[in-house]
Amino acid sequence: MFNIDDVGVFLGLDVGKTAHHGHGLTPAGKKVFDKQLPNSEPKLRAVLDKLAAKFGTVLVVVDQPASIGALPLAVARDAGCTVAYLPGLAMRRIADLYPGEAKTDAKDAAVIADAARTMPHTLRSLQLTDEITAELTVLVGFDQDLAAEATRTSNRIRGLLTQFHPSLERVLGPRLDHRAVTWLLERYGSPAALRKAGRRRLVEVIRPKAPRMAARLIDEIFDALDEQTVVVPGTSTLDVVNWRGRPLTSHDVIVNSIRATTTHTGLRVHAELDPGTYDTGIKVTDTDIDALPMHRHRFHGDWTYTLRPQHHDTVGVAEDPRPTGSLPSQSRAGGLRNLELTGMSEPALDELVEQLSQRLDELREHGRSQQRGGDRIRARGAGAKDKLTAADRVLATVLYLRKLGTRDLIAQLFGVNGSTITRAVHQIQPLLADHGCAVRPSTARFRTPADVTAFLTNNSPTEIKSAC
């Protein structure tokens, strides 16, 4: 039984990740402390020193001695306080005897303190042997995690080999715990890479790691490779798999992984290590990007582009080959009607405009009639002119729904403000839905009118989704 004869205050702690709730009781049951405590040594030490100076011996009781409760116990021991542990099951049974069903940090701390004061037999002492047990528990748990991770990685590798080359898995699978096999898979992960390396080279490279089994292992590997002549789709991805199942720690492994990337259409990647050193933390602005001799492609120009050679003795920044400013009026009339922007041919766009214009005029006239409360006073067409014609409204809405750029970009292309484009979209989009025309997003994205101009002046062909 835990001895509490010389205890001056019982401090129950309901421990938490960022803060603990403390509840202090005297032996007579008087509450002397009831506050939250930050999970930091200075704050905990200040409270414990204050209670010890006023009441004498402080008994610190927690319901979780490990993990988030480790720091309060360590600080309490260092401050000369007595520490104890109230098991969670006992704590919950005791809490059922107290009124109220709410489970709060303040209530749990009060239950812990009162249980320590009135039922000391429920407490467990936390001595040095318990610390050793806690340390062993952490180490054993870590070892179990490592074993589980190794098993998971081994099962994943065997699963991949079984999927793409079962014969190879029967040779390498049972030997995955051998360092020669994991080293071999790390550098020659696919059947094609093993064949390309050749028997003699593979024997030479693994002999230092497996002197007695090198030749036999390579012979079995090539016998397994000869058993399967078909290539399962996705086999080439084995070259870039991180076979060790842990972060890449070698530059050679990283470069080889990048270099091994291929596709069935014949992509080949050249990669080499750059040993140079470069400053870090440098901010690259849009102006810096625009100064590069960059030619953006029509298809996803934001990340598909060509950087042209630039001499080191170039003075100043490179001239931006893209035109700047808004599109001229003739580009708005013709260029923005481009098939690759709208996703539909000009005859189809004209037909769509004709079908929607009449309906748009009817709806606008009806809305204005309701606003006036009667027939129009002035002749039709009098007064302020619309900033956008019906055809421009339809075109602007199609471009906006194609997600070619932001609303502000569309507004710049038409020489209006963003609110005008918003009203046009709200008017035309329901008409498009009624017409059965669902505008599909494009694969092209633009940031500035200059990007649109560069796109229109580039005559290279591209494939782009249709709008409807």
Secondary structure, 3 states (H helix, E strand, C coil): CCCCCCEEEEEEEECCCCEEEEEEECCCCCEEEEEEEECCHHHHHHHHHHHHHHHCEEEEEECCCCHHHHHHHHHHHHCCCEEEECCHHHHHHHHCCCCCCCCCHHHHHHHHHHHHHHCHHHCEECCHHHHHHHHHHHHHHHHHHHHHHHHHHHHHHHHHHHHHCHHHHHHHHHHCCCHHHHHHHHHCCCHHHHHHHCHHHHHHHHCCCCCCCHHHHHHHHHHHHHHCCCCCCCHHHHHHCCCCCCCCCCHHHHHHHHHCCECCCCCECCCCCCCCCCCCCCCCCHHHHHCCCEEECCCCCCCCEEECCCCCCCCCCCCCCCCCCCCCHHHHHCHHHCHHHHCCCHHHHHHHHHHHHHHHHHHHHHHHHHHHCCCCCCCCCCCCCCCCCHHHHHHHHHHHHCCCCCHHHHHHHHCCCHHHHHHHHHHHHHHHHHHCCCCCCCCCCCCCHHHHHHHHHCCCCCCCCCCC
